[in-house]
Amino acid sequence: MSRKRILIVHNPRSGRRSADFMRKVAVALTDLGARLDIMMTDHPGHGIELTARV
């Protein structure tokens, strides 16, 4: 069975607990066998630019 590939686009400036939450999500998904690609945004509209490349 192939592992699921998941793309996460993360805005590190959103919310107070963002980094901790992101770490927990990444651990939980990899524990379930997912392959993660995590992209971090660094300016407004960057998430759209990142996903356009995928």
C-alpha positions as CSV (number, residue, x, y, z in Angstrom):
1,M,0.0,0.0,0.0
2,S,1.4,3.4,-1.0
3,R,1.8,6.2,1.6
4,K,-0.4,9.2,1.2
5,R,1.4,12.4,0.2
6,I,0.1,15.5,1.9
7,L,1.0,19.1,1.1
8,I,0.6,21.6,4.0
9,V,1.0,25.3,3.4
10,H,1.6,26.9,6.8
11,N,1.5,30.5,7.8
12,P,3.9,30.7,10.8
13,R,2.6,34.1,11.8
14,S,-1.0,33.0,12.3
15,G,-2.0,32.4,15.8
16,R,0.0,32.2,19.1
17,R,0.4,28.4,19.2
18,S,1.0,27.9,15.5
19,A,4.5,26.3,15.6
20,D,3.5,23.9,18.4
21,F,0.3,22.9,16.6
22,M,2.0,22.4,13.3
23,R,4.6,20.2,14.9
24,K,1.8,18.1,16.5
25,V,0.0,17.8,13.2
26,A,3.1,16.7,11.4
27,V,3.9,14.1,14.0
28,A,0.4,12.7,14.0
29,L,0.3,12.5,10.2
30,T,3.7,10.8,9.8
31,D,2.7,8.4,12.6
32,L,-0.2,7.4,10.4
33,G,2.1,6.8,7.5
34,A,1.7,10.0,5.5
35,R,4.5,11.6,3.5
36,L,4.5,15.3,4.2
37,D,5.6,18.3,2.2
38,I,5.4,21.4,4.4
39,M,5.8,24.9,2.8
40,M,6.0,28.0,4.9
41,T,4.6,31.3,3.7
42,D,6.5,34.5,4.2
43,H,4.3,37.3,2.7
44,P,0.7,37.9,1.8
45,G,-0.3,35.8,-1.2
46,H,2.6,33.5,-0.9
47,G,0.4,30.5,-0.2
48,I,-1.2,30.9,-3.6
49,E,2.3,31.2,-5.2
50,L,3.5,28.1,-3.5
51,T,0.5,26.0,-4.5
52,A,0.6,27.2,-8.1
53,R,4.0,25.4,-8.4
54,V,2.6,22.0,-7.3
